[in-house]
């Protein structure tokens, strides 16, 4: 549309008068043309419809019975919104939908309109502006939630349509909705709206209404499966509605199609993957759910034959194992599921006449192979329940697992596991034994587990040719070798000896395990190949096994012998730089120290050999170089070694960096421990609080808390939590006096260490008094006087120690002052000697350059010689013989040989100082004139 305006002639007024000017007419065109005018809009035109009138028609009491008018209005609305509902009209649409749902029992004709409206709701909602998604988001969320509430309508068709609408709205790509001035919402927006609504919770709760409507129930489960597959937020909402229990409790309801079991299992699996596993397991921890899982698993295992059935069977077993893992008290034993799982785990290795496994066979396909590994995993999980252990024992589980502990073969039979599968199952079985053997030691001894493990270990280090496949987690590092089998042999042995069972330890020792392990370690340390993380781990495991075997048994320590000491000494020489290599050398080094402590200490022959190999020096070197978290173990080992009197000399002889002594190192370790504890000390390391000479900051903050007599107090726990008690005990062995290499700071620290036991006793008495005061208990008068006397005595000792420390500091200050004065005196003497030397040289130069000065010096010399003689007028005696040379013009005592001191070169310039290279002649020498000096 355009408007044409004519511009009339304008009159201009100037200073000279009025002048009329006629100009040509200029048309001005304003374009106000819409897309609709030129036909640019695509799609149908959506004319606004007053839905409030429809709502009023349906709800008004005067028109609520006019069904024909209702039907006409609803038909008109459906024709109007065939492309979808605008967001701004959703409130009125769902009011209409809810009103029809409430009246469907009175008038069945509303049912079809509800279905038609739900079909339109399956389309994405329409927006006029991009901001509508944000403005109407809450309305859309509530509208989607209303769809779930419509499950109350007692109509199969309506409920099915609700499920179809939700599926289409959540997961299907939007169809072509070409509406003028409107755009449909995208799929991501629809999914976000569903996540934020409570539709999933409503659908879960609606399952209780659908016990006898299998098609609708399957449709609801299908929706829940789709929802839970794509969103973790929906999974959490479903778990809040007890979805796991509601779904699992009806797992085996009659269903000819088999979809109920499949979809229920898929929902549980999605909840397992994306939801909270602990919440899921808690909801399944009841007799009903475990029974349903048992029945479903047995049915799929015994009746299933297809690839789909095997996968579903494995999924059910994973869910069961999850429940057993998170809920150790789950009723697997009460429902009989545990006994049947043991039967299925062992029926191939242990023959059984049970009807369930009479015709059951596991093939070598992937699903059956995974089932076997899952069964092993479930056995380990059930082993955490003490009530299930008798069932595992009755089912001969240990015998079935140990049937895999044998040498591997390169060939397999037609119906046996392939070599790669057998190796993986073997490693998995040995991993299960690591957990089960400590709990089933009687069965372990019955099947001669030690003999089987040691035989396989001997095969691992033997010359037999075998190349492992290195599959799965357990086979890491075992490709082309036997390291994976050896690794798990050592792990099983480690788990057995860690129990401390004397029968198992004696059985291993009788089988020759000590010598066998020492031989393997000797070969390992003499090998030229570099060790990787797996080699270091296996060596550490062997050291730990030897420690457990020899601990507390003198005969086994003697079997450990010199070869074992050589192995320990080799590992004690480990470069401390390797501790941070990431290969596990720190663990190996700790195992070596522990092996020294358990396998050598206490046996005089091996202790003496360790001293010959400088083992004490190596331990103290480690204490100096290793991280702080290893100090406690090393100090404990050194303390027990100090029981041998020969060790004391080694400790006192040791010298470390900067020639520091062992006593200095112990004092430095004590100070570092007190810094970590926050003990109050002044700037010089002396006691700052005589009432709390040993108390750390954390212990001081917590204060004294009344505890039962069976509980240890803070002061007692402090003894075992830090290294101060071990350092004090070590000094008790080596002495507190005449220690080499101590500084004043060390002596100050040593005064505290020497009184450690007294201070700790006072700390304990202080706790006792505080506890009695807090509990308002007054001791008897004699006890009170005794406690007060003890407290005063401890405080007096602390004051004496503090005074001693101050005396040491004052003595050190005095010594520092004396040393400073001596140093300054030495400096002054050096300067005096330099001045004297300069004066002597000046006099010498004067005498040699001035004859008068020389004569005067000669006269003074003769006068001094004459004055030094005691007899008077000795020259007049007849026996006097002059010894002076006449006409001698020197002041020195002459002899047959004369030594002439030349003038220094820095003064004369040397013999060529007067030579002129241009002329080839010497220059005239300038003679310096010097005044005569009186002598």
Residue, then its C-alpha position, 0 to 999 in steps of 0.5 A: x500500500x502506498x500514499x501519494x502526497x502533492x507538495x504545494x509551492x512554498x513561499x520564501x521571504x527574504x530581506x528584499x521582499x516576498x518571492x514566490x517560487x513554483x517547483x515541480x511536484x515530487x512524489x513520496x512513496x512509503x512502502x508498507x508491504x507485509x510478507x502476506x501481501x506478496x505471498x512470501x509466507x508458507x504454510x497454513x494461517x493460524x487464526x486466533x481462537x477464543x478457547x476461553x469460551x470453550x472452557x466456559x462452555x464445558x465448565x459452566x453449570x448452565x451449559x455443562x449438559x449441552x453435549x452436542x454443543x460441546x462436541x461441535x466446539x471440540x470439533x472446531x478446535x481440533x480442525x483449527x489446531x491440526x498443526x499443533x498447539x501454540x504455547x500461549x494456549x496450552x493452559x486452556x487446552x489442558x483445562x479442556x483436556x482435564x474437563x473431558x477426562x473427568x466427564x468421560x465416565x458420564x459421556x463416553x463420546x469425550x473419549x475420542x476427543x481426548x485421543x484426538x487432542x493427545x495426538x495433536x499434543x504429540x506434535x511439538x508446540x508452536x512458538x511465535x517468538x524465540x523468547x516464547x521457549x523461555x517465557x512459557x517454559x514452566x507452563x509447558x513443563x506443567x502441561x507435560x506433567x498433566x499428560x501423566x495425570x491423565x493415566x487416571x482415565x479408565x480407558x485402554x485407548x486413552x492410556x495407549x495414546x498417552x504413551x504414544x504421545x510421550x514417545x513421539x514428543x520425546x524421541x521422534x524428530x519433529x514433522x513438518x509443521x508449516x504454520x504462518x508466523x509460528x515455529x515448532x520447538x526442537x527435539x532438545x527443548x522437548x527432552x529438556x521439558x520432559x526431564x524437568x517435569x514429573x511425568x516419569x514419576x507419574x508413569x512409574x506410579x501408574x504401573x500399580x493401576x495396570x496390573x491387568x492391562x498388559x498392553x498398556x503396561x508394556x506401552x508404559x514400560x516402553x516409554x520409561x525405557x526410552x526416557x531412562x535411556x537418554x537422561x540421567x535426570x529422569x533416572x533419578x526421578x524414577x528412583x525417587x518413585x521407587x521404580x526399581x522395586x515396582x518394575x522388578x517385583x513384577x518381572x515374571x508376570x505372565x506375558x506371552x510376548x516376552x516383552x515384559x521381561x525384556x523391557x523391565x530388564x532394560x529399565x533396570x539396566x538404564x537405572x544401573x548405568x545412569x542412576x544412583x547405584x546405591x539407591x537402586x540396590x537398596x530398592x531391590x534388597x528385599x525378598x520379592x525382588x531377589x526372588x523375581x531376579x532368581x526366577x528370571x535368571x534361571x528361566x533364561x539360563x535353562x530355557x533360553x537358546x537364542x543370542x537375545x536370551x543369553x544377553x538378557x540372562x547376563x544382564x540379569x546376573x549383572x543386576x543381581x551382582x550389583x545388589x549383592x555388592x551394595x547390599x551384603x545382607x541382601x536375602x540371596x541365602x534366604x531365597x535360595x539364589x546363592x545356592x543356585x548361583x554356586x551350582x551354576x558356577x561349579x557344575x562344569x568343574x564339579x559333577x552334580x546330579x541336580x536336575x537344573x544342570x543335568x542337561x545344561x551346557x555352556x558353549x565357547x561363544x562370547x555370551x557363555x564365556x561372559x556368563x562364566x566370568x560373571x559367575x566368578x564375580x558373583x561368588x566373590x561378592x557373595x563371599x562378603x556375606x558370612x552366612x553365604x560361606x557355608x553354601x560356597x563350601x558345600x558347593x565345592x567352590x574352592x575345588x572348582x576354582x583351583x581346577x583352573x590353577x594348572x599349567x596352560x596348554x597350547x591346544x584345546x579339545x573340541x568342546x573346551x575353552x580355547x587357550x585364550x579363553x582358558x587363560x582369561x578364566x584362569x586369571x579370573x579364577x585366581x583373582x577370585x581366590x585372592x578374595x575367597x581363600x582368606x575366608x575359606x582357609x579350611x577348604x583351601x587346605x583341603x584341596x591342597x591349595x599351597x601345593x597347587x599354587x607353588x607348582x604353578x609358580x614353578x611352571x611360571x619360572x621354568x623353561x616350558x615355552x608358553x606365550x600368554x595372550x594378555x587379554x582382559x584386565x588381569x592379563x596386563x603385561x602377560x602377552x607372550x610370557x607367563x608373568x600374568x600367571x606368576x603375578x596372580x600366584x603371588x597374589x594368592x599366596x600373599x592373601x593366604x599368608x596375610x591371614x596369619x593362620x599358622x597351619x597355612x604358614x607351616x604348610x607353605x614352609x613345609x612345601x619349600x616356599x621360602x627357598x623357592x621365593x628366595x631363588x626367584x628373587x636372586x635370579x631377579x636381582x642378577x638379571x640384566x633386564x630392566x624391571x617394569x611396574x609388574x616386575x617390581x610389584x611381583x618382587x614386592x609381593x615376594x618380600x611381603x610373603x617372606x616377611x609373613x612366613x618368617x615373622x615370629x618363627x626362629x626356624x624359618x628365619x634360619x631357613x631364610x639364611x644368608x641368601x635371603x640377607x643378600x637379597x634384602x641388602x640388594x633392595x636396601x641399596x635401591x637408589x632413592x631417586x627411583x622412589x618417584x619413578x612411578x613403578x612402585x619402588x617405594x612399595x618394594x623398599x618398604x617391603x624390603x625393610x619389613x622383610x629385614x624386620x620380620x625375617x632377620x631381626x631376632x636370629x643372631x646368625x642372620x643379624x650378624x651377617x646383616x651387620x657384615x653386609x653393612x645393613x645398619x649403614x644402609x638402613x640409616x642411609x634410607x632414614x636420611x634420604x627417604x620420604x618422611x612417611x617411611x621413617x616410622x618403619x625404618x626406626x622400628x626396625x633399627x630399634x629392634x636391631x639395637x637389641x644386638x650389642x654389636x649394632x650400637x657400634x655401627x650406629x655410632x660409627x655411621x656418617x652421612x651427608x656433611x659428615x653428620x652422625x646418627x645421633x644428629x639425624x635422630x635429633x633432626x627427625x625428632x624436631x621435624x616430628x614436633x614441627x608437624x605436631x605443633x609442639x610449642x618451642x621457642x626460637x632456639x628449640x627450647x621448651x616454651x610451656x613447662x606445663x605442656x612440654x610434649x603436647x601438640x597443637x591438635x591434642x591441645x585444641x581437642x582437650x581432654x574428653x572423658x572416655x571409657x576405661x577400654x578406650x585409649x586417651x589422647x596422650x596414650x594414642x600419641x605414643x603410637x601415632x608418631x615416632x618420638x617414642x621410637x627415637x627415645x627408645x633408640x637413644x636409651x640403647x645408644x646412650x644420651x652422653x658422649x655422642x659424636x657430631x652433636x650441635x648445641x641445638x641437638x643437645x637442647x633437643x636431647x635434654x627433652x628426649x632424655x626426659x620423654x618418659x617423665x613428661x609423658x607420665x605427667x601428661x597422662x596424670x594431667x589427663x586423669x586429673x582433668x577427667x576426674x574434674x569433668x566427671x566431678x569426682x574427687x579423689x581421696x585425700x591421700x590419692x589427691x596428695x599423691x597426684x599433686x606431688x606427681x604433678x609438681x615433680x613433673x613440672x619441676x623436671x620440666x623447669x629443670x630441663x628448661x633451665x638446662x637448655x638456657x644454660x646450654x644457650x648461654x654457654x653457646x653464646x659465651x663460646x660464640x663471643x670468645x670465638x669472635x674475640x679470638x678471631x678479632x685478635x688473630x686479625x689484629x696480630x696479622x695486621x701487626x705482623x704485616x706492619x712489622x714486616x713492612x718496617x723491617x723491609x724499610x730498614x733493610x732498604x735504608x741500611x743498604x742504600x745509606x752508609x751512615x745508617x749502616x754504620x749506626x746499625x752496626x754500632x747498635x748491634x755491637x753495643x747489644x752484643x756487648x751488653x748481653x755478656x755478663x763478665x766485665x772487661x773480658x777483652x783484657x784477659x790473656x785468653x780473649x780471642x776476637x772473633x769479629x772480622x775486621x773491616x766488615x761492613x755488614x750487620x749480619x753474622x758472617x760465615x764462609x758462605x754469603x747469601x744475597x737477597x735480591x731486590x724484588x722484581x716488582x720493584x726493579x722490573x727484572x733484569x731486562x727492565x733497562x733494556x731498549x729493544x729498539x736500540x739494543x742498549x740498556x737505558x741509564x738506571x735512575x737512582x732514587x734519593x732517600x734521606x738517611x734514617x736514624x736508627 
